[in-house]
Amino acid sequence: MKEQKGVGRAWHLYKMGGITPAIASMLGQQNAQQMAFIRSMSREQRKQLTLEQPLSEMETVVFDLETTGFYPYSGDEIISVGGVAMKGDQMLPSGQFYSLVNPKRRIPRHITELTGITNAMAESAPDLMQVLHDFMEFAGKQRVLIAHGSGHDKQFLNAALWRTSKVNLTHRVLDTMMVAKWLEPKRSGYGLDELLESYGVEVTQRHHALEDAIMTAKLWQRFLALIFLRNIITLGDLYAYLSKH
């Protein structure tokens, strides 16, 4: 068989055994280390058993992404990531994450108007690999991820993890929209703005990844109080109830 050269050979080695010195030299040592860390985090996270954790002690990261659009497999990119670390219903001191991301493409005008993120701001931001590395380190191995309308965020995070590190998101993800639908099945709407108003959470700055994460974290606090009233103790209990609705 003809010897593969350059990127093709490195890619073959990567598929066969993960990070190698050859790939490190092709990607640059820093990127290779970041990729190795993300892949290691993914493997370790699969081993964690979180279903029996009491919700009152469960460590979580409530997060939000801002993106250039809705289609990560058709060229849209992440432009910011925000997260808030919690244990039970308490936000952890200094437990916040925020970073812009350089999407390596122009940000549409309507997205700039929505988020306040300009092309100039994005161009000086760290690249996707760096932000993913930092966010996965912040999320840790045992924390459950929480997002509102999590399908959008999971899709972008999965696409980014696969493109940069060839791993899928292995953290458990709770969706506060699904929790709201279970708690209040007769509501007319479950958008974040409506729920924030209904549950008395002050709206600060919408469509800012960290501010949205903080507001969603406060919404999760309200939901937890109602969940505890229903004598639901563990994450497994909560999943069991959510799966019926």
Accessible surface in RSA format (square Angstrom, percent):
REM  Atomic radii and reference values for relative SASA: ProtOr
REM  Chains: A
REM  Algorithm: Lee & Richards
REM  Probe-radius: 1.40
REM  Slices: 20
REM RES _ NUM      All-atoms   Total-Side   Main-Chain    Non-polar    All polar
REM                ABS   REL    ABS   REL    ABS   REL    ABS   REL    ABS   REL
RES MET A   1   210.71 109.1 122.70  81.2  88.02 209.6 100.44  85.4 110.27 146.1
RES LYS A   2   181.07  88.3 159.08  97.6  22.00  52.4 111.46 100.3  69.61  74.2
RES GLU A   3   120.29  69.1 103.64  78.4  16.65  39.6  44.94  86.9  75.35  61.5
RES GLN A   4    68.26  38.2  57.80  42.2  10.46  24.9  24.79  52.8  43.47  33.0
RES LYS A   5   161.94  79.0 143.30  87.9  18.64  44.4  89.20  80.3  72.73  77.5
RES GLY A   6    46.02  56.7   0.00   N/A  46.02  56.7  32.73  89.8  13.29  29.8
RES VAL A   7   109.96  72.4 105.98  95.9   3.99   9.6 105.98  92.1   3.99  10.8
RES GLY A   8    35.73  44.1   0.00   N/A  35.73  44.1  29.45  80.8   6.29  14.1
RES ARG A   9    98.56  41.4  98.56  50.2   0.00   0.0  15.51  21.2  83.05  50.3
RES ALA A  10     8.62   7.9   7.44  11.5   1.17   2.7   8.06  11.4   0.55   1.5
RES TRP A  11   104.64  42.0 101.50  49.1   3.15   7.4  88.26  47.1  16.38  26.6
RES HIS A  12    63.81  34.9  63.59  44.2   0.22   0.6  33.34  34.4  30.48  35.5
RES LEU A  13    50.62  28.2  49.35  35.3   1.26   3.2  49.41  34.7   1.21   3.3
RES TYR A  14    13.98   6.5  11.42   6.5   2.56   6.7  11.42   8.6   2.56   3.2
RES LYS A  15   133.00  64.9  97.14  59.6  35.86  85.4  52.72  47.5  80.28  85.5
RES MET A  16   142.74  73.9 109.70  72.6  33.03  78.7  86.32  73.4  56.42  74.7
RES GLY A  17    59.44  73.3   0.00   N/A  59.44  73.3  33.57  92.1  25.87  57.9
RES GLY A  18     9.14  11.3   0.00   N/A   9.14  11.3   6.35  17.4   2.79   6.2
RES ILE A  19    56.83  32.3  29.34  21.9  27.49  66.3  29.34  21.1  27.49  74.6
RES THR A  20    29.56  21.0  25.86  26.2   3.70   8.8  29.54  39.7   0.02   0.0
RES PRO A  21   118.93  86.7 107.44  97.9  11.49  41.8 113.92  94.1   5.01  31.1
RES ALA A  22    27.97  25.7  18.32  28.3   9.65  21.9  26.00  36.6   1.97   5.2
RES ILE A  23     7.02   4.0   7.02   5.2   0.00   0.0   7.02   5.1   0.00   0.0
RES ALA A  24    13.83  12.7  12.50  19.3   1.33   3.0  12.53  17.7   1.29   3.4
RES SER A  25    92.58  78.2  55.88  74.6  36.71  84.6  53.99 115.0  38.59  54.1
RES MET A  26    85.70  44.4  54.35  36.0  31.35  74.6  29.57  25.1  56.13  74.4
RES LEU A  27    74.41  41.4  53.84  38.5  20.58  51.7  57.76  40.6  16.65  44.8
RES GLY A  28    32.62  40.2   0.00   N/A  32.62  40.2  31.91  87.6   0.71   1.6
RES GLN A  29   109.67  61.3 101.29  74.0   8.38  20.0  51.22 109.0  58.45  44.3
RES GLN A  30   115.03  64.3 109.99  80.4   5.05  12.0  38.58  82.1  76.45  58.0
RES ASN A  31    52.47  36.2  51.27  49.5   1.20   2.9   2.83   6.8  49.64  48.0
RES ALA A  32     1.90   1.7   1.65   2.6   0.25   0.6   1.86   2.6   0.05   0.1
RES GLN A  33   103.79  58.0  94.68  69.2   9.11  21.7  35.72  76.0  68.06  51.6
RES GLN A  34    10.67   6.0  10.38   7.6   0.30   0.7   5.79  12.3   4.88   3.7
RES MET A  35    16.82   8.7  16.82  11.1   0.00   0.0  16.82  14.3   0.00   0.0
RES ALA A  36    37.08  34.1  32.36  49.9   4.72  10.7  34.46  48.5   2.62   6.9
RES PHE A  37    57.38  28.7  51.55  31.9   5.83  15.2  56.88  34.5   0.50   1.4
RES ILE A  38     0.54   0.3   0.46   0.3   0.09   0.2   0.46   0.3   0.09   0.2
RES ARG A  39    45.60  19.1  45.60  23.2   0.01   0.0   2.40   3.3  43.20  26.2
RES SER A  40    40.84  34.5  40.55  54.1   0.28   0.7  14.37  30.6  26.46  37.1
RES MET A  41     8.20   4.2   8.18   5.4   0.02   0.0   1.92   1.6   6.28   8.3
RES SER A  42     3.45   2.9   2.97   4.0   0.48   1.1   3.45   7.3   0.00   0.0
RES ARG A  43   123.94  52.0 121.33  61.8   2.61   6.2  53.30  72.9  70.63  42.8
RES GLU A  44    49.36  28.3  49.36  37.3   0.00   0.0   5.76  11.1  43.60  35.6
RES GLN A  45     8.42   4.7   6.25   4.6   2.17   5.2   0.00   0.0   8.42   6.4
RES ARG A  46   142.16  59.7 110.59  56.4  31.57  75.2  58.40  79.8  83.76  50.8
RES LYS A  47   138.55  67.6 113.22  69.5  25.34  60.3  81.32  73.2  57.24  61.0
RES GLN A  48    47.09  26.3  36.44  26.6  10.65  25.4   2.79   5.9  44.30  33.6
RES LEU A  49   163.16  90.9 137.82  98.6  25.33  63.7 138.66  97.4  24.50  65.9
RES THR A  50     3.12   2.2   2.94   3.0   0.18   0.4   2.77   3.7   0.35   0.5
RES LEU A  51    63.96  35.6  63.36  45.3   0.60   1.5  63.36  44.5   0.60   1.6
RES GLU A  52   140.17  80.5 127.51  96.5  12.66  30.1  67.98 131.5  72.19  58.9
RES GLN A  53    43.65  24.4  40.33  29.5   3.32   7.9  25.86  55.0  17.79  13.5
RES PRO A  54    46.91  34.2  46.91  42.8   0.00   0.0  46.91  38.7   0.00   0.0
RES LEU A  55     0.75   0.4   0.02   0.0   0.73   1.8   0.02   0.0   0.73   2.0
RES SER A  56    65.50  55.3  48.20  64.3  17.30  39.9  33.79  71.9  31.71  44.4
RES GLU A  57   101.89  58.5  96.67  73.1   5.22  12.4  24.42  47.2  77.47  63.3
RES MET A  58     1.82   0.9   1.30   0.9   0.52   1.2   1.30   1.1   0.52   0.7
RES GLU A  59    62.19  35.7  62.05  46.9   0.14   0.3  12.97  25.1  49.22  40.2
RES THR A  60     0.76   0.5   0.76   0.8   0.00   0.0   0.76   1.0   0.00   0.0
RES VAL A  61     0.00   0.0   0.00   0.0   0.00   0.0   0.00   0.0   0.00   0.0
RES VAL A  62     0.00   0.0   0.00   0.0   0.00   0.0   0.00   0.0   0.00   0.0
RES PHE A  63     2.61   1.3   0.00   0.0   2.61   6.8   0.00   0.0   2.61   7.5
RES ASP A  64    26.81  18.8  26.81  26.7   0.00   0.0   2.50   5.9  24.31  24.2
RES LEU A  65     6.48   3.6   0.00   0.0   6.48  16.3   0.00   0.0   6.48  17.4
RES GLU A  66    14.86   8.5  14.20  10.7   0.66   1.6   0.84   1.6  14.02  11.4
RES THR A  67    11.04   7.8   5.06   5.1   5.98  14.2   0.00   0.0  11.04  16.7
RES THR A  68     2.93   2.1   0.00   0.0   2.93   7.0   0.00   0.0   2.93   4.4
RES GLY A  69    13.42  16.6   0.00   N/A  13.42  16.6  12.30  33.7   1.13   2.5
RES PHE A  70   144.21  72.1 138.14  85.6   6.07  15.8 138.14  83.8   6.07  17.4
RES TYR A  71   143.55  67.0 142.18  80.9   1.37   3.6  98.76  74.2  44.79  55.2
RES PRO A  72    11.40   8.3   3.00   2.7   8.40  30.5   3.00   2.5   8.40  52.2
RES TYR A  73   155.05  72.4 119.29  67.9  35.75  93.0 103.86  78.0  51.19  63.1
RES SER A  74    94.56  79.9  55.33  73.8  39.23  90.4  35.61  75.8  58.96  82.6
RES GLY A  75    40.79  50.3   0.00   N/A  40.79  50.3  33.00  90.6   7.79  17.5
RES ASP A  76    19.36  13.6  17.64  17.6   1.72   4.1   0.00   0.0  19.36  19.3
RES GLU A  77    34.30  19.7  33.24  25.1   1.05   2.5   3.33   6.4  30.97  25.3
RES ILE A  78     4.30   2.4   2.61   1.9   1.70   4.1   2.61   1.9   1.70   4.6
RES ILE A  79     0.10   0.1   0.00   0.0   0.10   0.3   0.00   0.0   0.10   0.3
RES SER A  80     0.26   0.2   0.26   0.3   0.00   0.0   0.00   0.0   0.26   0.4
RES VAL A  81     3.71   2.4   3.71   3.4   0.00   0.0   3.71   3.2   0.00   0.0
RES GLY A  82     0.00   0.0   0.00   N/A   0.00   0.0   0.00   0.0   0.00   0.0
RES GLY A  83     0.00   0.0   0.00   N/A   0.00   0.0   0.00   0.0   0.00   0.0
RES VAL A  84     1.41   0.9   1.41   1.3   0.00   0.0   1.41   1.2   0.00   0.0
RES ALA A  85     1.23   1.1   1.23   1.9   0.00   0.0   1.23   1.7   0.00   0.0
RES MET A  86     0.00   0.0   0.00   0.0   0.00   0.0   0.00   0.0   0.00   0.0
RES LYS A  87    96.92  47.3  92.94  57.0   3.98   9.5  39.22  35.3  57.70  61.5
RES GLY A  88     2.60   3.2   0.00   N/A   2.60   3.2   1.90   5.2   0.70   1.6
RES ASP A  89    56.83  39.8  54.72  54.5   2.11   5.0   4.10   9.6  52.73  52.6
RES GLN A  90   113.05  63.2 113.01  82.6   0.04   0.1  42.09  89.6  70.96  53.8
RES MET A  91    57.62  29.8  38.28  25.3  19.35  46.1  22.46  19.1  35.16  46.6
RES LEU A  92    50.04  27.9  42.51  30.4   7.53  18.9  42.57  29.9   7.47  20.1
RES PRO A  93   124.09  90.4  97.43  88.8  26.66  96.9 109.44  90.4  14.65  91.0
RES SER A  94   120.17 101.5  71.98  96.1  48.19 111.0  50.07 106.6  70.10  98.2
RES GLY A  95     8.10  10.0   0.00   N/A   8.10  10.0   7.35  20.2   0.75   1.7
RES GLN A  96    97.57  54.6  73.94  54.0  23.64  56.3  20.11  42.8  77.46  58.7
RES PHE A  97    25.96  13.0  22.00  13.6   3.97  10.3  25.96  15.7   0.00   0.0
RES TYR A  98    81.23  37.9  50.40  28.7  30.83  80.2  44.23  33.2  37.00  45.6
RES SER A  99    20.47  17.3  15.59  20.8   4.88  11.3  14.74  31.4   5.74   8.0
RES LEU A 100    34.50  19.2  30.59  21.9   3.91   9.8  30.59  21.5   3.91  10.5
RES VAL A 101     0.94   0.6   0.94   0.9   0.00   0.0   0.94   0.8   0.00   0.0
RES ASN A 102    25.22  17.4  23.12  22.3   2.10   5.1   0.34   0.8  24.88  24.0
RES PRO A 103     8.36   6.1   1.28   1.2   7.08  25.7   4.19   3.5   4.17  25.9
RES LYS A 104   151.88  74.1 114.26  70.1  37.63  89.6  85.65  77.1  66.24  70.6
RES ARG A 105    94.39  39.6  71.51  36.5  22.88  54.5  40.67  55.6  53.73  32.6
RES ARG A 106   160.74  67.5 157.04  80.1   3.70   8.8  81.29 111.1  79.46  48.2
RES ILE A 107     6.70   3.8   0.04   0.0   6.66  16.0   0.04   0.0   6.66  18.1
RES PRO A 108    34.12  24.9  22.68  20.7  11.44  41.6  34.12  28.2   0.00   0.0
RES ARG A 109   193.39  81.2 181.10  92.3  12.29  29.3  62.23  85.1 131.16  79.5
RES HIS A 110   116.70  63.8 110.91  77.1   5.79  14.8  81.18  83.7  35.51  41.3
RES ILE A 111    13.92   7.9  13.92  10.4   0.00   0.0  13.92  10.0   0.00   0.0
RES THR A 112    33.37  23.7  31.53  32.0   1.84   4.4  29.14  39.1   4.24   6.4
RES GLU A 113   131.06  75.2  94.73  71.7  36.33  86.5  47.48  91.8  83.58  68.2
RES LEU A 114    89.93  50.1  71.33  51.0  18.60  46.8  76.77  53.9  13.16  35.4
RES THR A 115    10.29   7.3   0.88   0.9   9.41  22.4   2.67   3.6   7.62  11.5
RES GLY A 116    45.00  55.5   0.00   N/A  45.00  55.5  33.31  91.4  11.69  26.2
RES ILE A 117     7.16   4.1   7.16   5.3   0.00   0.0   7.16   5.2   0.00   0.0
RES THR A 118    53.31  37.9  53.00  53.7   0.31   0.7  50.44  67.8   2.86   4.3
RES ASN A 119    29.34  20.2  27.02  26.1   2.32   5.6   8.45  20.3  20.89  20.2
RES ALA A 120    74.17  68.2  60.93  94.0  13.24  30.1  63.95  90.1  10.23  27.1
RES MET A 121    80.65  41.8  72.96  48.3   7.68  18.3  66.76  56.8  13.89  18.4
RES ALA A 122     1.17   1.1   1.17   1.8   0.00   0.0   1.17   1.6   0.00   0.0
RES GLU A 123   110.97  63.7  91.66  69.3  19.30  46.0  40.23  77.8  70.73  57.8
RES SER A 124    99.61  84.2  61.14  81.6  38.47  88.6  51.86 110.4  47.75  66.9
RES ALA A 125    15.22  14.0   0.44   0.7  14.78  33.6   5.23   7.4   9.99  26.5
RES PRO A 126    58.68  42.8  46.10  42.0  12.59  45.7  58.17  48.0   0.52   3.2
RES ASP A 127    53.22  37.3  48.01  47.8   5.21  12.3  14.00  33.0  39.22  39.1
RES LEU A 128    20.98  11.7  20.22  14.5   0.76   1.9  20.22  14.2   0.76   2.0
RES MET A 129    18.65   9.7  16.56  11.0   2.09   5.0  16.56  14.1   2.09   2.8
RES GLN A 130    46.08  25.8  46.08  33.7   0.00   0.0  20.13  42.9  25.95  19.7
RES VAL A 131     2.06   1.4   1.65   1.5   0.41   1.0   2.06   1.8   0.00   0.0
RES LEU A 132     3.15   1.8   3.08   2.2   0.07   0.2   3.15   2.2   0.00   0.0
RES HIS A 133    34.75  19.0  34.75  24.2   0.00   0.0  20.48  21.1  14.28  16.6
RES ASP A 134    49.80  34.9  45.93  45.7   3.87   9.1  12.52  29.5  37.28  37.2
RES PHE A 135     1.03   0.5   1.03   0.6   0.00   0.0   1.03   0.6   0.00   0.0
RES MET A 136     4.70   2.4   4.70   3.1   0.00   0.0   4.62   3.9   0.08   0.1
RES GLU A 137   103.62  59.5  88.84  67.2  14.78  35.2  26.87  52.0  76.75  62.7
RES PHE A 138    38.02  19.0  26.67  16.5  11.34  29.5  35.72  21.7   2.30   6.6
RES ALA A 139     0.11   0.1   0.11   0.2   0.00   0.0   0.11   0.2   0.00   0.0
RES GLY A 140    19.93  24.6   0.00   N/A  19.93  24.6  19.93  54.7   0.00   0.0
RES LYS A 141    91.76  44.8  86.90  53.3   4.86  11.6  41.33  37.2  50.42  53.7
RES GLN A 142   104.97  58.7 102.82  75.1   2.16   5.1  18.54  39.5  86.44  65.6
RES ARG A 143    45.09  18.9  45.03  23.0   0.06   0.1   5.51   7.5  39.58  24.0
RES VAL A 144     1.14   0.8   0.97   0.9   0.17   0.4   1.14   1.0   0.00   0.0
RES LEU A 145     0.18   0.1   0.18   0.1   0.00   0.0   0.18   0.1   0.00   0.0
RES ILE A 146     0.02   0.0   0.02   0.0   0.00   0.0   0.02   0.0   0.00   0.0
RES ALA A 147     0.45   0.4   0.45   0.7   0.00   0.0   0.45   0.6   0.00   0.0
RES HIS A 148    30.86  16.9  12.33   8.6  18.52  47.4  12.33  12.7  18.52  21.6
RES GLY A 149    22.70  28.0   0.00   N/A  22.70  28.0  15.92  43.7   6.77  15.2
RES SER A 150     9.46   8.0   9.46  12.6   0.00   0.0   0.00   0.0   9.46  13.2
RES GLY A 151    50.22  61.9   0.00   N/A  50.22  61.9  40.61 111.4   9.61  21.5
RES HIS A 152    57.00  31.2  47.17  32.8   9.83  25.1  41.38  42.6  15.62  18.2
RES ASP A 153     5.60   3.9   5.60   5.6   0.00   0.0   0.00   0.0   5.60   5.6
RES LYS A 154    80.27  39.2  80.27  49.3   0.00   0.0  26.37  23.7  53.90  57.4
RES GLN A 155    78.35  43.8  71.66  52.4   6.69  15.9  20.79  44.3  57.56  43.7
RES PHE A 156     3.80   1.9   2.62   1.6   1.18   3.1   2.62   1.6   1.18   3.4
RES LEU A 157     0.81   0.5   0.81   0.6   0.00   0.0   0.81   0.6   0.00   0.0
RES ASN A 158    38.95  26.9  38.36  37.1   0.59   1.4   6.85  16.5  32.10  31.0
RES ALA A 159     6.03   5.5   2.71   4.2   3.32   7.6   3.27   4.6   2.76   7.3
RES ALA A 160     2.97   2.7   2.54   3.9   0.44   1.0   2.70   3.8   0.27   0.7
RES LEU A 161     1.24   0.7   1.24   0.9   0.00   0.0   1.24   0.9   0.00   0.0
RES TRP A 162   123.50  49.6 123.50  59.8   0.00   0.0 103.12  55.0  20.38  33.1
RES ARG A 163   115.53  48.5  98.60  50.3  16.93  40.3  65.86  90.0  49.67  30.1
RES THR A 164    21.86  15.5  12.72  12.9   9.14  21.8  18.18  24.4   3.69   5.6
RES SER A 165     0.02   0.0   0.00   0.0   0.02   0.0   0.02   0.0   0.00   0.0
RES LYS A 166    54.45  26.6  44.88  27.5   9.57  22.8  24.66  22.2  29.80  31.7
RES VAL A 167    13.08   8.6  10.44   9.5   2.64   6.4  13.08  11.4   0.00   0.0
RES ASN A 168    80.26  55.3  78.46  75.8   1.80   4.3  17.26  41.5  63.00  60.9
RES LEU A 169    22.73  12.7   2.55   1.8  20.18  50.7   3.20   2.2  19.53  52.5
RES THR A 170    34.83  24.8  12.43  12.6  22.41  53.4  18.22  24.5  16.61  25.1
RES HIS A 171     9.62   5.3   0.25   0.2   9.37  24.0   0.13   0.1   9.49  11.0
RES ARG A 172    89.18  37.4  81.60  41.6   7.57  18.0  21.79  29.8  67.39  40.8
RES VAL A 173    25.20  16.6   3.22   2.9  21.98  53.0   3.22   2.8  21.98  59.6
RES LEU A 174     2.83   1.6   2.16   1.5   0.67   1.7   2.83   2.0   0.00   0.0
RES ASP A 175    22.29  15.6  19.02  18.9   3.27   7.7   7.53  17.7  14.76  14.7
RES THR A 176     0.37   0.3   0.35   0.4   0.01   0.0   0.37   0.5   0.00   0.0
RES MET A 177    49.97  25.9  49.97  33.1   0.00   0.0  29.72  25.3  20.25  26.8
RES MET A 178    81.01  42.0  79.51  52.6   1.50   3.6  61.49  52.3  19.52  25.9
RES VAL A 179     0.20   0.1   0.20   0.2   0.00   0.0   0.20   0.2   0.00   0.0
RES ALA A 180     0.00   0.0   0.00   0.0   0.00   0.0   0.00   0.0   0.00   0.0
RES LYS A 181    84.16  41.1  80.77  49.6   3.39   8.1  37.88  34.1  46.27  49.3
RES TRP A 182    11.56   4.6   7.49   3.6   4.07   9.6   2.76   1.5   8.80  14.3
RES LEU A 183    12.58   7.0   1.49   1.1  11.09  27.9   1.49   1.0  11.09  29.8
RES GLU A 184    58.09  33.3  53.89  40.8   4.19  10.0  25.20  48.7  32.89  26.9
RES PRO A 185    92.37  67.3  66.36  60.5  26.01  94.5  68.28  56.4  24.09 149.7
RES LYS A 186   198.27  96.7 166.00 101.9  32.27  76.8 115.14 103.6  83.13  88.5
RES ARG A 187    53.34  22.4  32.01  16.3  21.33  50.8  16.97  23.2  36.37  22.0
RES SER A 188   125.70 106.2  78.16 104.3  47.54 109.5  56.44 120.2  69.26  97.0
RES GLY A 189    13.63  16.8   0.00   N/A  13.63  16.8  13.15  36.1   0.47   1.1
RES TYR A 190    31.25  14.6  25.73  14.6   5.52  14.4  24.35  18.3   6.91   8.5
RES GLY A 191    29.40  36.3   0.00   N/A  29.40  36.3  25.61  70.3   3.79   8.5
RES LEU A 192    18.42  10.3  12.78   9.1   5.63  14.2  12.78   9.0   5.63  15.2
RES ASP A 193    72.50  50.8  68.64  68.3   3.85   9.1  32.41  76.3  40.09  40.0
RES GLU A 194    78.38  45.0  73.08  55.3   5.29  12.6  39.47  76.3  38.90  31.8
RES LEU A 195     0.00   0.0   0.00   0.0   0.00   0.0   0.00   0.0   0.00   0.0
RES LEU A 196     0.00   0.0   0.00   0.0   0.00   0.0   0.00   0.0   0.00   0.0
RES GLU A 197   145.37  83.5 124.17  93.9  21.20  50.5  48.86  94.5  96.51  78.8
RES SER A 198    66.69  56.4  26.20  35.0  40.48  93.3  19.67  41.9  47.02  65.9
RES TYR A 199    38.84  18.1  25.68  14.6  13.16  34.2  30.10  22.6   8.74  10.8
RES GLY A 200    58.15  71.7   0.00   N/A  58.15  71.7  37.40 102.6  20.75  46.5
RES VAL A 201     6.31   4.2   0.01   0.0   6.31  15.2   1.20   1.0   5.11  13.9
RES GLU A 202   132.26  75.9 117.26  88.7  15.01  35.7  48.32  93.5  83.94  68.5
RES VAL A 203    70.59  46.5  48.56  44.0  22.04  53.1  48.56  42.2  22.04  59.8
RES THR A 204    77.15  54.9  41.57  42.1  35.58  84.8  48.27  64.8  28.88  43.7
RES GLN A 205    91.01  50.9  87.68  64.1   3.33   7.9  30.81  65.6  60.20  45.7
RES ARG A 206    58.16  24.4  42.51  21.7  15.65  37.3  20.71  28.3  37.44  22.7
RES HIS A 207    56.89  31.1  56.30  39.1   0.59   1.5  32.88  33.9  24.01  27.9
RES HIS A 208    40.71  22.3  38.29  26.6   2.42   6.2  22.80  23.5  17.91  20.8
RES ALA A 209     0.25   0.2   0.00   0.0   0.25   0.6   0.00   0.0   0.25   0.7
RES LEU A 210    26.06  14.5  26.06  18.6   0.00   0.0  26.06  18.3   0.00   0.0
RES GLU A 211    42.22  24.2  42.22  31.9   0.00   0.0   4.12   8.0  38.10  31.1
RES ASP A 212     5.27   3.7   5.27   5.3   0.00   0.0   1.36   3.2   3.91   3.9
RES ALA A 213     0.09   0.1   0.00   0.0   0.09   0.2   0.09   0.1   0.00   0.0
RES ILE A 214    28.01  15.9  28.01  20.9   0.00   0.0  28.01  20.2   0.00   0.0
RES MET A 215     1.45   0.8   1.45   1.0   0.00   0.0   1.45   1.2   0.00   0.0
RES THR A 216     5.11   3.6   5.11   5.2   0.00   0.0   0.67   0.9   4.44   6.7
RES ALA A 217     0.00   0.0   0.00   0.0   0.00   0.0   0.00   0.0   0.00   0.0
RES LYS A 218    71.22  34.7  71.22  43.7   0.00   0.0  29.62  26.7  41.60  44.3
RES LEU A 219     0.00   0.0   0.00   0.0   0.00   0.0   0.00   0.0   0.00   0.0
RES TRP A 220     1.30   0.5   1.30   0.6   0.00   0.0   0.45   0.2   0.86   1.4
RES GLN A 221    46.36  25.9  40.76  29.8   5.60  13.3  10.58  22.5  35.78  27.1
RES ARG A 222    84.73  35.6  79.04  40.3   5.69  13.6  32.92  45.0  51.81  31.4
RES PHE A 223     0.00   0.0   0.00   0.0   0.00   0.0   0.00   0.0   0.00   0.0
RES LEU A 224     0.77   0.4   0.77   0.5   0.00   0.0   0.77   0.5   0.00   0.0
RES ALA A 225    56.37  51.8  47.85  73.8   8.52  19.4  53.61  75.5   2.76   7.3
RES LEU A 226    63.12  35.2  62.32  44.6   0.79   2.0  62.44  43.9   0.67   1.8
RES ILE A 227     0.00   0.0   0.00   0.0   0.00   0.0   0.00   0.0   0.00   0.0
RES PHE A 228    74.11  37.1  58.48  36.2  15.63  40.7  59.82  36.3  14.29  40.9
RES LEU A 229   147.38  82.1 114.62  82.0  32.76  82.4 118.32  83.1  29.06  78.2
RES ARG A 230   114.59  48.1  92.72  47.3  21.86  52.1  39.69  54.2  74.89  45.4
RES ASN A 231   118.60  81.8 103.91 100.4  14.69  35.4  26.69  64.2  91.92  88.8
RES ILE A 232     2.20   1.2   1.39   1.0   0.81   1.9   2.20   1.6   0.00   0.0
RES ILE A 233    91.07  51.8  89.16  66.4   1.92   4.6  89.91  64.7   1.16   3.2
RES THR A 234    22.00  15.6  22.00  22.3   0.00   0.0  19.15  25.7   2.84   4.3
RES LEU A 235     0.00   0.0   0.00   0.0   0.00   0.0   0.00   0.0   0.00   0.0
RES GLY A 236    19.58  24.2   0.00   N/A  19.58  24.2  13.82  37.9   5.76  12.9
RES ASP A 237    53.28  37.3  50.09  49.9   3.20   7.6   8.80  20.7  44.49  44.4
RES LEU A 238     0.00   0.0   0.00   0.0   0.00   0.0   0.00   0.0   0.00   0.0
RES TYR A 239    59.00  27.5  56.40  32.1   2.60   6.8  52.79  39.7   6.21   7.7
RES ALA A 240    48.30  44.4  40.32  62.2   7.98  18.2  47.80  67.3   0.51   1.3
RES TYR A 241    91.56  42.7  91.56  52.1   0.00   0.0  47.34  35.6  44.22  54.5
RES LEU A 242    21.04  11.7  15.82  11.3   5.22  13.1  15.99  11.2   5.04  13.6
RES SER A 243    93.04  78.6  51.90  69.3  41.13  94.8  50.49 107.5  42.55  59.6
RES LYS A 244   151.21  73.8 113.93  69.9  37.28  88.8  79.36  71.4  71.85  76.5
RES HIS A 245   125.39  68.5  71.32  49.6  54.07 138.3  80.11  82.6  45.28  52.7
END  Absolute sums over single chains surface
CHAIN  1 A    12394.0       9941.2       2452.9       6741.5       5652.6
END  Absolute sums over all chains
TOTAL         12394.0       9941.2       2452.9       6741.5       5652.6
